[in-house]
Amino acid sequence: MAGDPLFEQGLSLMLYGMGIVAVFLTVLVILTVLMSKLLTRWFPETDKTAALVNHDDGDIEPHIVAIIQAAIDKHRARR
């Protein structure tokens, strides 16, 4: 019994399509990693940015801290 030509065409089309998608996604990941490395090389994180992330100056007003804490408590209570 010979193979059905329509089935063989469908199978080859599926394999080519999946191969193209796999190659495209691989190239996309490689380019994303490369761009990330280039950007961190050209624009390194400065101390100013790190200071914004690690903010321990204590200049946040107490009522703002209370509002943020109430929002966090309400969010955790919903879970």
C-alpha positions as CSV (number, residue, x, y, z in Angstrom):
1,M,0.0,0.0,0.0
2,A,1.5,3.3,-1.1
3,G,1.5,6.3,1.1
4,D,-1.2,8.9,0.5
5,P,0.4,11.9,-1.3
6,L,-2.0,14.3,0.5
7,F,-1.0,12.9,3.9
8,E,2.7,13.1,3.0
9,Q,2.3,16.7,1.8
10,G,0.5,17.6,5.0
11,L,3.2,15.9,7.1
12,S,6.0,17.7,5.3
13,L,4.2,21.0,5.5
14,M,3.7,20.5,9.3
15,L,7.4,19.6,9.8
16,Y,8.7,22.6,7.8
17,G,6.3,24.9,9.6
18,M,7.4,23.6,13.0
19,G,11.1,23.9,12.0
20,I,10.7,27.5,10.8
21,V,9.0,28.4,14.1
22,A,11.7,26.7,16.1
23,V,14.5,28.4,14.2
24,F,12.7,31.8,14.6
25,L,12.3,31.4,18.3
26,T,15.9,30.3,18.7
27,V,17.1,33.4,16.8
28,L,14.8,35.6,18.8
29,V,16.2,34.3,22.1
30,I,19.8,34.7,20.9
31,L,19.1,38.3,19.7
32,T,17.4,39.2,23.0
33,V,20.3,37.9,25.1
34,L,22.8,39.7,22.8
35,M,20.9,43.0,23.1
36,S,20.7,42.6,26.8
37,K,24.4,42.2,27.1
38,L,25.1,45.1,24.8
39,L,22.8,47.4,26.7
40,T,24.3,46.5,30.1
41,R,27.8,47.1,28.6
42,W,26.9,50.5,27.1
43,F,24.6,51.7,29.9
44,P,25.8,50.1,33.2
45,E,23.6,50.5,36.2
46,T,24.8,53.6,38.1
47,D,25.0,54.2,41.8
48,K,22.1,56.6,41.5
49,T,19.8,53.9,40.2
50,A,21.0,51.5,42.9
51,A,20.3,54.2,45.5
52,L,16.7,54.5,44.3
53,V,16.2,50.8,44.6
54,N,17.8,50.5,48.1
55,H,16.1,53.5,49.6
56,D,16.7,53.6,53.4
57,D,16.9,57.4,54.0
58,G,13.7,57.4,56.1
59,D,12.3,60.5,54.4
60,I,9.0,58.8,53.6
61,E,6.2,60.4,55.7
62,P,4.7,58.1,58.3
63,H,1.1,58.4,57.0
64,I,2.3,57.2,53.6
65,V,4.0,54.2,55.2
66,A,0.7,53.4,57.0
67,I,-1.3,53.6,53.8
68,I,1.1,51.3,52.0
69,Q,1.1,48.9,54.9
70,A,-2.7,48.9,55.0
71,A,-2.8,48.1,51.2
72,I,-0.4,45.3,51.6
73,D,-2.4,43.8,54.5
74,K,-5.6,44.1,52.5
75,H,-4.0,42.3,49.6
76,R,-2.6,39.5,51.7
77,A,-6.0,39.1,53.4
78,R,-7.7,38.4,50.1
79,R,-5.6,35.3,49.4
